[in-house]
């Protein structure tokens, strides 16, 4: 059974098949809502160290380089978790796998509620990163399993938007908890909430019918035929779409990691905002990201339905967004504190995040359904390297700058140039329709 069926000669009458499909469609959106909750917790867990950074540095006597190590340590085993999760995604039911990784998130946060040292903090962040590594890939795999190919851009974008909703809610709430109680209490709140979401997923979460049917049949706005059931991974990994999207995600995630790791501290240490103001301002880029992710998902879907090629809707569109975001990063590094600079920060972060959902749909176009979990996991592992490198590099810029503000400025300038380079390469490489034709022909 597909999520959306159309009446054809000899088929079951529309009223019968439509009635049969209603529970499937309803369940699909319930699952998407749960995936949004999982992504919300996932990203709230990431931003908490940035929000607690000033207090942590003071209590643990950390310098900027050590704090950069803590932020980078989250990603040390992230890639391992991505690949392992992708492999398990084809062998273990999504219900148990996602509930299990969410439970590990919660448990890895628990020690931070007590007095800890630098080493314990690093160990907890490494464990959290390992458990959270496969989340985005698994969430996309499950979301795509409930929708046919031509309808995936919007649910993909909604799931990605959950990553933006997490910090939007977490920044003011956790800042209030930190200000009123302590940074330890913020980790306790996230641990409890993570366990609650894991329990909800265990009750309601499932993979959908497209996981069985493959979901590659042509739909409205599509003319290509189905992929083979399996293709050699080496051949798939040599496609321009896989390489281009991997590069695009690498530079985009480097920006995301810097935003998550350093933005609250930059607002306080580099620009001189107080903790409460910095927490509120740090929410604004995520609000912009939520709006832009959903808007781009709708735009991509409408373009696909009007017959515009996947090269444009799932390649050129997200690459162009990251390119402009890179220009914004350079622009904000050259401005002083004030409204124009905050506009650049918000616009850059929003555009950088906006293309994730439609680009993931582009990956799904070239990956057979039975291999999609592994492919998503490997792409996530590749782009997680940006999360390892970027916080460390920015920490070194801040530590070695003539002043804290100059160090941050040099770091954001370098980030912007890197993003533009990756986006240009992606613009030239991504072409899902051409790569599908080559995979079908065995080229």
Protein Blocks (a to p, Z undefined) as FASTA:
>chain_A
ZZbdcddehiacfklmmmmmmmmmmmmmmmmmmmmmmmmmmmmmmmmmmmmmmmmmmmno
pafklmmmmmmmmmmmmmmmmmmmmmmmmmpcfklmmmmmmmmmmmmmmmmmpccdfklm
mmmmmmmmmmmmmmmmmmmmmmmmmpcfklmmmmmmmmmmmmmmmmmmmmmmmmmmmmmm
mmklmmmmmmmmmmmmmmmmmmmgccdfklmnnopaccehiabdcddfbdcfklmmmpmk
lmmmmmmmmmmmmmmmmmmmmmmmmmmmmnopafklmmmmmmmmmmmmmmmmmmmmmmmm
mmmmnopafklmmmmmmmmmmmmmmmmmmmmmmpccdjklmmmmmmmmmmmmmmmmmmmm
mmmmmmcfklmmmmmmmmmmmmmmmmmmmmmmmmmmmmmpmbfklmmmmmmmmmmmmmmm
mmmmmmmmgcfklmmmmmmnoZZ
